[in-house]
Amino acid sequence: MILYHKKDLSVRNLEPEDAKLLVKWLSDPVVLEYYEGRDRPHDLAMVQEHFYEDTPEGMIRAIVRYGSEDIGYVQFYPIDDDERAEYGYTDSAGSIYGMDQFIGEPRLWNKGIGSLLVRETVIFLLEKRVDKIVMDPQCWNHRALRVYEKNGFVRKKLLPEHEWHEGEYKDCWLIEYCGT
């Protein structure tokens, strides 16, 4: 089922047959450098566990299509009470969603597709009455941070040693959508 569509971009629910796509993307060291880490190539069993068997309540997992090709992945979800506390949102009323995404075809990087994906996902979530949208990209990922900031996200809080990536804990930024 298509969740949203704009120009050549469409986003549809993840289906069981998409596991092979996720294995392809998440075993590519070029993609893994930015998502999951090159020391965590995914095989079919790992994809099944992380993307099909372990889905938190309210999480939407989806495949990104550009033109006639499946090119990436996006997920969005209500953040839980632990994340609200960690991020400083315990006193915030309303729904707060997290989102994560990647373009799994490196030949399509730096063409504005990631920016279009982020923008359209934000619009989709706002139309669903989400009050805040947050992400926690690693501090060293300057290209991703530029895309997010270009699309209305602002840096809210440094999260020291927040995410395990390639053998060490990396600092991340808590970023929040604040409109453009």
C-alpha positions as CSV (number, residue, x, y, z in Angstrom):
1,M,0.0,0.0,0.0
2,I,1.4,3.4,-0.9
3,L,1.6,5.7,2.1
4,Y,2.5,8.9,0.2
5,H,3.6,10.0,-3.3
6,K,5.2,13.2,-4.7
7,K,6.6,13.6,-8.2
8,D,8.8,10.6,-8.8
9,L,8.9,9.6,-5.2
10,S,6.6,7.2,-3.5
11,V,6.7,5.4,-0.1
12,R,4.9,2.1,0.5
13,N,4.6,-0.3,3.3
14,L,7.4,-2.8,3.8
15,E,6.4,-6.3,2.4
16,P,7.9,-9.7,3.2
17,E,9.4,-9.9,-0.3
18,D,11.4,-6.7,0.4
19,A,13.8,-8.6,2.6
20,K,16.1,-9.3,-0.3
21,L,16.3,-5.5,-1.0
22,L,17.3,-4.8,2.6
23,V,19.9,-7.5,2.5
24,K,21.4,-6.0,-0.7
25,W,21.5,-2.5,0.7
26,L,22.6,-3.5,4.2
27,S,25.4,-5.7,3.0
28,D,26.9,-2.9,0.9
29,P,29.9,-1.3,2.8
30,V,29.2,2.1,1.1
31,V,25.7,2.2,2.6
32,L,26.8,0.6,5.9
33,E,29.3,3.3,6.5
34,Y,26.4,5.6,7.2
35,Y,23.6,3.2,8.4
36,E,24.3,0.4,10.8
37,G,28.1,0.3,10.3
38,R,30.5,-1.6,8.0
39,D,31.1,-4.2,10.8
40,R,27.3,-5.1,10.7
41,P,26.5,-6.5,7.3
42,H,23.0,-7.9,7.3
43,D,22.2,-11.4,6.0
44,L,18.6,-12.6,5.5
45,A,18.3,-13.8,9.1
46,M,19.4,-10.5,10.5
47,V,17.0,-8.6,8.2
48,Q,14.2,-10.8,9.3
49,E,15.0,-10.2,13.0
50,H,15.4,-6.5,12.8
51,F,12.9,-5.4,10.2
52,Y,10.1,-8.0,10.4
53,E,10.1,-9.7,13.9
54,D,11.0,-6.8,16.1
55,T,8.5,-4.0,15.2
56,P,7.6,-1.7,18.1
57,E,4.0,-0.7,18.5
58,G,3.0,2.1,16.1
59,M,6.2,1.8,13.9
60,I,5.7,2.1,10.2
61,R,8.4,0.5,8.1
62,A,8.5,1.4,4.4
63,I,10.3,1.1,1.1
64,V,11.2,4.3,-0.9
65,R,10.6,4.1,-4.6
66,Y,12.0,6.7,-7.1
67,G,10.7,6.5,-10.6
68,S,10.2,2.8,-11.3
69,E,13.0,1.6,-8.8
70,D,13.0,0.7,-5.1
71,I,15.9,2.7,-3.8
72,G,15.7,3.0,0.0
73,Y,14.0,2.6,3.3
74,V,12.2,4.9,5.8
75,Q,10.7,4.2,9.2
76,F,8.8,6.4,11.6
77,Y,7.4,5.7,15.1
78,P,6.2,7.3,18.3
79,I,9.1,7.6,20.7
80,D,8.7,5.8,23.9
81,D,8.9,7.1,27.5
82,D,12.6,6.2,27.8
83,E,13.4,8.2,24.7
84,R,11.2,11.1,25.9
85,A,13.2,11.2,29.1
86,E,16.6,10.9,27.4
87,Y,15.8,13.6,24.9
88,G,14.3,16.0,27.5
89,Y,10.6,15.7,26.4
90,T,9.1,14.3,29.6
91,D,7.0,17.5,30.0
92,S,6.0,17.7,26.4
93,A,2.4,16.9,25.6
94,G,1.4,15.6,22.2
95,S,2.8,13.0,19.9
96,I,6.5,12.9,19.2
97,Y,7.7,10.7,16.4
98,G,11.2,9.6,15.4
99,M,12.2,8.8,11.9
100,D,15.2,7.1,10.2
101,Q,15.9,6.6,6.5
102,F,18.5,5.8,4.0
103,I,19.0,5.7,0.2
104,G,20.3,2.2,-0.5
105,E,21.5,3.0,-4.0
106,P,24.7,5.1,-3.7
107,R,24.6,6.0,-7.4
108,L,21.5,8.1,-6.4
109,W,23.1,10.0,-3.6
110,N,23.6,13.7,-3.9
111,K,20.7,14.1,-6.4
112,G,18.2,15.7,-4.0
113,I,16.2,12.4,-3.5
114,G,17.1,12.2,0.2
115,S,16.0,15.8,0.7
116,L,12.7,15.1,-1.1
117,L,12.2,12.0,1.0
118,V,12.7,13.9,4.3
119,R,10.5,16.7,3.2
120,E,7.6,14.5,2.1
121,T,7.9,12.3,5.2
122,V,7.6,15.4,7.4
123,I,4.6,16.6,5.5
124,F,3.0,13.1,5.8
125,L,3.6,13.0,9.5
126,L,2.3,16.5,10.1
127,E,-0.9,15.6,8.2
128,K,-1.2,12.7,10.6
129,R,-1.2,15.2,13.4
130,V,2.2,14.4,14.8
131,D,3.3,17.3,17.0
132,K,7.1,16.9,16.9
133,I,9.5,14.9,14.7
134,V,13.0,14.1,16.0
135,M,16.1,12.3,14.7
136,D,19.5,11.5,16.2
137,P,22.1,11.5,13.4
138,Q,25.7,11.0,14.2
139,C,27.7,14.2,14.6
140,W,30.2,13.3,11.9
141,N,27.5,12.7,9.2
142,H,27.6,16.3,7.9
143,R,25.8,15.5,4.6
144,A,22.8,14.1,6.4
145,L,22.8,17.0,8.9
146,R,22.7,19.5,6.0
147,V,19.8,17.7,4.4
148,Y,17.8,17.7,7.7
149,E,18.6,21.3,8.5
150,K,17.6,22.3,4.9
151,N,14.3,20.7,5.6
152,G,13.5,22.5,8.8
153,F,15.2,20.4,11.5
154,V,17.3,22.2,14.2
155,R,20.0,20.9,16.5
156,K,18.5,20.7,20.0
157,K,20.9,18.7,22.1
158,L,24.2,16.9,21.9
159,L,23.9,13.2,22.8
160,P,27.5,12.1,23.8
161,E,28.4,8.5,23.0
162,H,24.8,7.8,22.0
163,E,25.1,5.2,19.2
164,W,27.3,2.2,18.8
165,H,28.8,2.4,15.3
166,E,31.8,0.5,13.9
167,G,33.3,-0.5,17.2
168,E,32.8,2.6,19.3
169,Y,30.1,4.8,20.7
170,K,29.6,7.9,18.6
171,D,28.2,11.3,19.5
172,C,24.9,12.2,17.9
173,W,22.7,15.3,17.6
174,L,19.1,15.3,18.7
175,I,17.5,17.3,16.0
176,E,13.8,18.4,15.9
177,Y,11.6,19.6,13.1
178,C,10.7,23.2,13.7
179,G,9.2,24.2,10.4
180,T,10.8,26.1,7.6
